[in-house]
Amino acid sequence: MDHFLYRDGILHAEDVPLSQIAAAVGTPFYCYSTATFTRHFRLFDEALEGMPHLVCYAMKANSNQAILTLMANLGAGVDVVSGGEYARARAAGFEGDKIVFSGVGKTRDEMRTALAGGIRQFNLESEPEMRVLDQVARAMGVVAPVTVRVNPDVDAKTHEKIATGKSENKFGIPIAKAREVYAEIATLEGLRVVGIDVHIGSQLTDLEPYRLAYRKVAELTDVLRADGHAIERLDLGGGLGIPYERSNDAPPLPVEYGAMVREELGHLNAEIEIEPGRLIAGNSGVLVTEVIYLKEGEGRDFLIVDAAMNDLIRPSMYAAHHDIVSVVEPAAGADPATYDVVGPVCESGDTFAKQRVMAQSGPGDLIAFRSAGAYGAVMASEYNSRPLVPEVLVSGDQFAVIRPRPSFDEMINRDRVPEWL
Ligand SMILES: *Cc1c(COP(=O)(O)O)cnc(C)c1O
């Protein structure tokens, strides 16, 4: 459930008509709902009730400082995958002991920053990384808390670009090798084992791959504990899918996921960490755009809008579906139309939807791409010198611009022309 609903014939974000925001900030823009973000975080928090746990919001889904501040205020932890994300987390008020550092390519600088600023744990992804972190920590005279991300070799049954739990993926170490790696960590003075980590992919729409992976983690927990390692935490990653296509999709709910976690891992008395990103942010946001032209082609009609692939890349990168709705509610019984919905960028890949059956629309109409709160603004670029789209946060009847649209001058003046030109 989210808080983007028609009211008096206009699509609202909570109590604010999207047309009112469009008039104030121009199009295109991202609009997020505070109540929806809050609700999604609480669903996870409640799903794990009764087990010691921390919900670590995976900020790569949406890392605006206002969203991070909201999450920190709710008591969330946070999962970061770069030095920049670590800096954002600290700036938003997350204490070090709420920050989990994931990612296959952590640099020495990033390690030093996190060790100096405070860190809950590093999720190690390889043996070379393990040895480097040990060196960095010892040089600083500290001990780094670590888990090892194990690759359970299960098929997450999701899009290949976001599946991470098969042995052919670059992530984690093979679970069969885990015992050996933990044994080496026990000999390294700069590292201290705190648990095990696993993350098998994103936009999972079935609990079975999780169940298979978590069973392997439970077995490994017993083995590693018997070997004398302190497996106090189980980081289960993120990845629970959302219904991008509302008429078709019904992915598992957080409460069902939580029940499965309890079944598979509850008996281990470990602290459960989860790292949801998409499910917290995805349906908490929309991208609102204005139709520029209706181009009637041979056999197909193109709706050309003022948003493009540089603003929301998921359709061209992952062939992702986003529901498209008009901001003005179509009259009951109105005939729909079929369009290819495209942006102005000079690439055929700049297509949001092909042969989409949707409300009849024309120049000047506002339409909204739903489920755009995750992996939307964060993946945007200024390709075609299109300034980054602004982000707006709504709460009840108020809204605020949480990242303004840069002017052309601001965009241009980030470049430097050398004197000798
Ligand atoms: C991307 C990622 C997540 C979040 O995945 P979602 O599908 O957005 O929930 C969590 N943990 C790790 C390690 C990730 O790389």
The ligand as an ORCA input file, in Angstrom:
! r2SCAN-3c Opt
* xyz 0 1
  C      21.491     -3.742     -3.431
  C      21.747     -4.365     -2.119
  C      20.741     -4.397     -1.150
  C      19.350     -3.852     -1.385
  O      18.644     -4.570     -2.334
  P      17.109     -4.236     -2.597
  O      16.724     -5.109     -3.694
  O      17.022     -2.800     -2.950
  O      16.369     -4.541     -1.336
  C      21.047     -4.954      0.075
  N      22.278     -5.459      0.340
  C      23.270     -5.453     -0.573
  C      24.581     -6.016     -0.234
  C      23.033     -4.907     -1.836
  O      24.013     -4.901     -2.749
*
